[in-house]
Amino acid sequence: MLTFNLKKIHLLAQSKVLDVGCGEGRHIFGSLNAYKDVYCIGLDEDIPSLDKCKEGLEFFEELDSGTTVFLQGSVYKLPFEDNSFDLVICSEVLEHLEDYLAAINEIYRVLKPEGKFLLSVPSYWPEKICWTISTEYQNMPGGHVRIFKKRTVINEIINHGFEYDRSERFHGLHSAYWWLRCIFWKNQESNFLVKIYKKFLEYQILKNPTWLNNLEKVINPIFGKSIAFYFEKR
């Protein structure tokens, strides 16, 4: 389940892609599927997530889709030389960081001039509703420490040497799921409504029905849980 439209980014063969805070590797695998003969690096601090990445990579290695490496590391000190990557992805990471501007500086450093930077954070008002409903959601360990406004993100990234291209919202059907979890926070794992809605989302992800994907595209501009930004290094 990707948070960017990778078809909007053109990469030449032998391009280098970095996913900062790659989690279980969804955008690395999306890049391997979208681009031919690219070199991908996924970086994360969480070892169990990286183990999941390596399990998923076995499928793509059979397809001979390009060289891929997963590494443990910090966004505050990326273990790469200056001007190394053609594309850097940072999805749903900055909202967890105390000093997110330091992370932006590191991303700028390792990205090549005219390289593409794809950034996503939770959309303002769906996230604000979660914070309003549940203090437990706000305070869960490793959770979100801030809510971003669209214009603030654009201005701050521009001020750090990037050119803004466009933005779009994704995952409109997921907002209601998180609102339900916040409402029934203490018993969310056993709550009937949460479990039913989770199965509904699993159906969308696994079956990929056209009618449901089209519905989500219609509601994304209003209800999109994530907002994706497309930048280029000046």
Buried (B, 14 or more C-beta within 10 A) or exposed (E): EBBBBBEBBEBEEEBBBBBBBBBBBBBBBBBBEBBEEBBBBBBBEBEEBBEBBEEBBEEBEEEEBBEBEBBEBBBEEBEBEEEBBBBBBBBBBBBBBEEBEEBBEBBBBBBBEEBBBBBBBBBBEBBEBBEEBBEEBBEEEEEBEBBBBBEEBBEBBEEBBBEBBEBBBBBBBBBBBBBBBBBBBEEBEEBEBBEEBBEEBEEBEEEEEEEBEEBBEEBBEEBBBBBBBBBBBE
